[in-house]
Amino acid sequence: MTTLCRFEGPFFVLCPDHHVKVMNGLQPLRQASGLPRAEAALAVDSLAPSHNTSSEERTAVEPLIPFHQWALRVPWDPINDSMGGPVTPDIQPMAMGLASAVADCQGSGPEEMTFRSGDHIEILGAQVPGLPWCLGRHVASGQVAFVQTSLISAQGQVSDLENVIFLNEEERSFFSSEGRFSEEDARQLLRRTSSTDVCTVYSLDTEEAEMQQQEEHEMPPPCLHPEPRETLQMVKNVLERCKSCRGCPKEPGSPGVHGASGGASSPDTKEPSFRLDPGDARADLEALGSLLQFLDKPGFEAGFQGLYGLSPPGLHGVFGGFTDDEELARLLAEARGVAKKAGLPMALARLCFLLGRLCVRRLKLSQARVYFEEALGALGGRFGDLVLVAAVYTSLAAVHLRQKNREKCAQVVPKALALLLGTPGHVGGSEAESGLLKLGLRRAIGARSPQAEARACFLLAKNHARDKRPEEALPYLERLLQLHGALGAPGASWPVDCYLLLADVYSRKCLPHLALSCVKVASRRARGSLDSALRSAALVLRGSPQLPRLPAQLAPYLLQALASPASGAGQVLRGPIYASLARLHSQHGQQGRAITFMTRAAEMDAQIGGRTVVDRLVALAWLHVLHRQIPAALDILESVLEAAVAALDQEGVIANMAAIGLKRMRRTQQAAEGYYRALRVARRLGHQRNKAVVLANFGTLCLQTGAGRLAQHYFLESVKLFSRLPSGECGPDFTQVLLRLGHLCTRRALTRQGKCYYEWAFLVAVETDHLESQLHAVQRLCHFYSTVMPSEAQCVVYHEFQLSLARRVADKVLEGQLLEAISQLYLSLGTERAYKSALDYTKCSLGIFIDLQKKDKEAHAWLQAGKIYYILQQNELVDLYIQVAQNVALYTGDPKLGLQLFEAAGDIFFNGTWEREKAVSFYRDRALPLAVNTGSQEAELRLCNKLAALLAETEAPQEGLEFAHTALALSITLGDRLNERVAYHRLAALHQQLGHGELAEHFYLKALSLCTSPLEFDEETLYYVKVYLVLGDIIFYDLKDPLDAAGYYQLALAAAVDLGNKKAQMKIYTRLAAIYHNFLLDREKSLFFYQKARTFATELNIRRGHLAPGRCCGRAAWLVPGPPS
């Protein structure tokens, strides 16, 4: 089975002959689905253009995977033409160990091995597929040199991916050392996650904001859930241990986060330093001699690490006294001459290499090439210092690449790649090495060798990480992990650290979701590692928004840290870990779990003693206060005071906290005494913030007792103190006090003062950049401008700011709610521009509801968008959005939601001005059957009323009668007198429309009989006027009874007089005058009514002609004389 895809621009494809070609332009391709993508993409290096390719060949080729497409885009590959031979279709593994020569070979230089067919050769490092050379040792002669891979046959191939990715222990430990999480890092992390202000400053009483879920909705740990009595006993035990440990050191020594099992690290080897005087370098022969002696050592030593590195500090650290490259180059040149004369080949090679590096830094490439070639000549096939050999070949190959010397590149680059990819221990971190490794990755892809590709990706990632460019290592880390997932051993440990390194890179690139997913994968792979657990927690914390609350994603990693072996630093850190978990659960409303963890934290830290234990116990008491276990909290605080282990400032914190608990137990006098003790401590210590908090708590206490004026006094005193403090010291408490003061002023009808305090609170929250305080303040302002002092413009402004805050705190639920509210606000403005803005916000909310999988909200959002399109008269989109809303509602299978949606869809047309007949199908065919099936009589009544009204307007009154009768029956059943009156009125109107005068009169009178008596509102009197006028018209015109009609008109006149409506009175007087003049033949009454009508006409400035009596009878068809017989 194949899938077709289309590519634009140049791209790489795998041909049937297993070569890779580049294709240009837009081409249809097939992708084989029978092979894994990683295998189907591996190919060789032919990059010939394919302009003359036939259509059959085009459909046979397969595009490479995206990583290979990206990796093959090397600017220039000098060895492309030299490696275009036949390619085997099989996957090529890397080879290690012994190999046998299959042909004779005569080396062209001392660095190339000479051997005969059948000789045994030991491969040093690994043989990399796709490269013509590898490094080997002749078993018989012991010669170490380059070996042509085409002339040997490896006796064993490596199947374990890890053994070819890492060729020595140093490489194997790269990921763990790169992401090492030190003990100090762990302490800083836990200090950030466990510290809480409740132990150091006074707490503000926020009882109304602390209504959390009940304990039965929580799931506490199965083994840890102490009862208050057990907690109190534990507190006393901890305090006893604390008093007995006062003279002990605060924290025992520990071997570190990694514990003793990590092994003792070897002491850093001190690099040698040669102090040469630039002005007297020739005279100082002794120093120069020691330098040459050091540089002429045959093998690699740790002291050479700084020499081979590219960084200037490495060179200047070895050659002390030289800070200028020119002076250093002059000294090295002189030393080179001495080494050359003295016959010191290794010293000469190293000095030439250093001179070449200095020339490359000064962009003197030709001179650098000469030095590097001289270094190779000085080495003369010596491979004792393999790091030096690799560095020289790499540097020379990089120069040839930059000079685009194809002939020289073909000689040097393959050998440089064989050293880089096939041997371990080279320095790394250079840009030249990265460029060559990219060519090596290209060769590995061309050779169809996932092992070589993984090796190249590892070296590139290592190179970029060592060079402090982790972002550039990102694609190679991703590919390395992908290859390990396909080919690696499941039990390998290095992917854990690799995933954490990848998470660190994602975090630096502001990709928190990808970082979190990598942390999750690493945590599943890690087995009891405190290091990886705490490092994962640190990455989660770094990638989360800067909120006052800890992210909930921290919990599994802190629990994993607790599950790690408790020894050394792990034992010391368990207390802060428990405290961090307690703070995390408390901030997310799970106070029961928080109490459990804080109890364990206090027990673990009991041996530390001092402030730490008191802080833990005070925090535990506060958790009991939040959990509404006030007696337990008071017992804990009393025990701490009795033990006499608290400092003076801690005693103030305890007194304030105890007063808060007493206030919640309605023990007002004792609470006031506690606040007073806390206030005295704050005054004694000069803590202005604590004084402000206590005064605010006094105000809250006064509010509880109903002393509003006294509460306002204390709040004002608190505000005065807060306003004198720097903004950084106020915290969120200042905002809360201002909001309380604003609420109090609003309740006392001091609207303007309340507005000022709300806005002040908002400004303080913005200045301190405290997101939760900003949310609280802006929510109060939204409520204020929507209900207390309505202002649509201000409401929109503050709702939009609240929306920006919701996005900053990443609260998608709140964001969706705000988008809905803002859409409604814009919709209420009634302008076309506002309608378009409402549509934009509705679509944004729709996207969020889809992401949250809230189908009911999603359906309403689709329908709201359709409603706005209806208002904008874009009729072609209205039906589409309504149909999608219905589909979403039907998908849920909830008949109540379907009923709401179908009725709301009909309301769009029912409340509109065009296409109102469309509402009938939604009401009658969709919503009404659901209302009947679900037994919702209120909805059925509502729908029947709407259908009766619609059918009356659409010239289908006979069908409307059925729904009107149903509405009447439902109204009687439900005892809804208002809807019963509406149903009678609607039945009367329908019968009138059908010409059923007597029935219309009957139902109008039934409707009037249900009106309240006496009348309470002018609208009811006006209803009497209109109904009696309609009854008069029915009797006069339809039933042809002028006398009864006059009676109804006179009842309408009485109601109009009671209402004081002159225009209605004039109209009724005119009709009565006409009836009495033309039909009842009572001239006296006719004149009386006419004069009354004339009086009102004069007052209303209506001309005389409009009151002609005959005009009032023009509609009476039964009065027109018949045709002459």
C-alpha positions, 0 to 999 in steps of 0.5 A: 500500500502506498500513499502519495505526497507532494514536495516543493523545491529540492529534496532527496529521494531513495531510488530503486538502486538504493542510491539517493538523488536530489529532485527539484520542483513539485513532484508526485511521490510514493512512500513505501509503507511496508518498511519502517521509515527509518530504514526506508530513508537510509541510502547512499550519496548520489546527488545528481539532478534528475531533470530527465527522469522518466515518470515511471522512475519518479513514481518509484522513488521514495522521499527520505524522512525529514531528519535525513532531508535536513541532514543531507543538506550539507553545503559542499561534500568534497568526497561525494564523487569518490563514494558513488559505487555500488550499494548493498540493499542490506543494513550495514552494521559497524564492526569491532574486534578482529578482522582478516585481510582479504587482499594484499595492501601496500601503504602509500605512507607511514600512516597507512598499513601494509599487510598481506592477504590473510593477516589478522588486524585488530580494529581500534575503536570501530569500523564505520560503514560508508568510510574507506578507512579505519584505524587498526593494529597489525596483530603480528607486527604491532603497527598502528595505522589506517586500514582500507576497509574494502581490503579487510573482512571483520570477523564480528559485527556489533549488534548492541547499539550502545557499544558503538555509540559509546566507545569508552567509559568517558563517552558512556558517562557523558549524559550523566556528567553533563546533567549532573544535579549537585547537592547545592542545586537540590537544596536550592530547589527544595528551598524554593519549593518548601519555603512559605511565608506563613512561618515568618510573617503574619498571616492575613485572615482570608476565611471567605477565600478558603472554601475548599473541597471536603475531606471525602473528596480527597484521596489521602495516601493509604498509610499516612493520614494521622488523626488530630490526637496522633498529630498532637502526640507527634508534635510533643515528641518532635518538640522533645527531640528538638529540645534534646538536640539544641546543642547538636549541629544543625545538619549532618554532613552528607556525601552529596545528592548522588551518595557514596555509590557514585564513587570517588571522583579522581582529583583534577590533574593540574595542567603544567604552566610554563612562565616564559618572559616574552622579552627574554625568551631566548635567554631562558633556555631552561624554561624552553627546555622543560617546555620541549621535554613536556611536549615531546612525550610520546602519548597523551597526557591530561596536561595536553587537554588545554593545548588541544582545545580551541579556547584561548584560556587553555593556551594562555593558561599553559603559557603564562605571561602571554596574553597576546596571540602574536607574542605567543605565536612568535614564542612557539615559532622559536620553540618549533625551530629548536625542536626541529633542530633537536630532533624532537618529533612529537614536540615539533608536531604539537608546536606545529599544531598549536601554530596552525590553530593560532593561524586559523584563529587569525584567518591565515588559512594557507599558513595554517595548512602548512603548519598542519601538514608539517605536524602530520609529517612530524608524526610520521605515522605515530599514533601514540597520542591519538587525540593529537592525531585526530585533532591534526587531521580534523584541523587540516581537513577543516582548512581544506574544506574552507579552501574548497580543495577537492583533491586534498579533501579526498585524501584527508577528510575520509581519514579525519572522519575515521578518527572522529567516528571510529575512535574515542577520546578526541577533545571536541567542542570545535566548529571544524569538528562539527562540520566534519561530523555533519559530513560523517552523518551524511556518510552514515545515512548514505551507507544505510547504517543506523549504528553509524548514524547514532554514533554521529548524532551522539558526537554532534550532540556532545560537541555542541553541548561542550561548546555551550550551544545546546540548542544546536544539539536538539535535532541530534538528541531527538534522532539519537533517542529515536534510533535507540527506541528502534534499535537500542536495549530497553534496559539502557540507563543513558536515555534517562539523562539524555531525555533530561538533557533534551528537556533542558534544551526544550525549556531553554527554547520556551517549549514547556510542553515538549520539555514536560513530555521528556521529563515524563519519559525520563521519570518512567525509565529512572529507577529510584534515582534521587538525582534524576527525580530532583532534576526532573522537578527542577525542569518542571519548575523552570518550564511552568509559568511564574505563578504563586502556586507550584505546578501540580506536575511537580508531585510525581517527581517529588514522590519519586525522590521520596521513593529513592534510597534514603542515605546520606543527603537523601536522608537530609533532604527528605524533610524539605521534600515532604514540606514541598509536597505539603505546600504543593497540595495545600496550594491546590486545595488538598489540605488533608494530604498537605497535613499528612506530608507536613507531619512527616516533614516535621518528624524528619527535621526533628533532629535539626532543631531550632527554627526549622522545626518550629517553622514546620509545626507552625506550617502544620498548624496553619494547614489545620486552620485551612482544613477547618480543624481549628482545635487541632491547630490551637493545640499544636500552637499551644504546645510550641509555646509551652516548649519554649523553643520559639523565637520572639518573632515566631511567637508573634506569628503563633499569636496571630495564627491562634487569634485567626483560629479563635475568631473562626470559632466565634471566640471573639474576645480571645481572638482580640486578645491574641491579635493584641499580643501579636500587635505588641510583638510586631511593634517591639520588633518594628515590623511594619508589615506585620502591624498592618496585617494584624490591624486588617485582621482586627477589621475582619474580626469587627466585620464578623461582629457587625461593627462596620464602622470600626472595621472600616477604621482598622482597614484604613489604619492597615492601608496607611501602614501598607502604603508606607512600605516598599511595594516588594514588602507588601505582598498580596496582603495589601491588595486583599485589604484594599479589596475588603475596604472597597467591598465594605464601602460598596455595601455601605453605599459609598460607591465612589470610595469603593471604586477607588479602593478597587482600582487602587488594589488593582494598581498595587497588584499590577505593580507587584506583578502578583498574578492571583492578586491581579485576578482577584482585583480585576474580578471585583472590578468586573463585578462592580462595573456590571452590577454596582455601577454599570458601564459596558466600556469599563466592563469590556476593558477589565474583562479583556485584562482578566483574559490576558491574566488567564492566559498568563496563568495558563488557566484554559477553563477561565480563559474559555469562560472569559471569552464567552463573557466578552463575546456577550459584552460586545454583542450587547453593544449592537454595532457591526464592529462589535458584532465582528469582535464578538464573533472573533472571541466566540471562535477563540472560545470555541477552540478552547472548548474543543481542546478541553473536550467540553462538548456542551460548551463547544456546542453552545459556542458553535451556535453562538457563532451562527447567531452572530452570523445571522445578525451580520446577515451572512446567511450562508454560514448560519445554517452551517454553524447551527448544523455543526452545533447540532451534531456536537450535541447529538454526539454527546447523547444528552437529550437535555443538551439537544433540547437546549440547542434545538430551542436556542437554534430556533430562537435565533430565527424567532427573535430575528427579523427575517426567515422567522419561519425557519424557527418552526422546524427547530421547535416543532420537529426537533425540540418539542419531541425531546421535551416530551420524551424527557418530561420537561413540561416547562420546556414543552410549554415554552415551545408551544407558546412560541409555536402558537405565536409563530404559526399565527404570524405565518398565516397558519392559525389553524395549526397554531390552535393545537399548540395553543391548546397544549400550552393552556393545558400545560399551564393549568397543570403547572399552576402557572397563572401568567402562562395560562392567561397568555394561552387564553389570550393567544387562543382568542387571537387565533380564533379571531384570525380564523373568524370565530368571533364567539370563541374569540370573545370567550377566550379574551374574557377568560384571559381578563378573568385571570388578571390580578385585582386590584390592578397593580401596574399601568401595563395591566390597565393598558392591557384592559384597554386593548383587550376591551377594544378588541372585544368591541371590534369583534362584537361590532364587526364580526357579530354585528351587535352594536349595543354589546360593542358599545358596552365593551367600548365603555369598559375600555373607556373606563380603563383608559380614564383610569390610565390617563391615556388621552389618545385612547380616550379620544379614540374610544369616544369617537367610536362611541359617538359613531355607534350612538349616532348611526346605529343606536340612534341616541343623538344626545349620547352621540353629541356627548361622546363627540364633544368629549372626543373633540376636547381631547382632539383639541388638547392633542392638536388633531384636526377636526376632519379626523373625527368625522363619525362616519369614518369610524364605521367604514370597516363594518361591511355588514352596514354597506347597503346591498345592490339595487334589486 
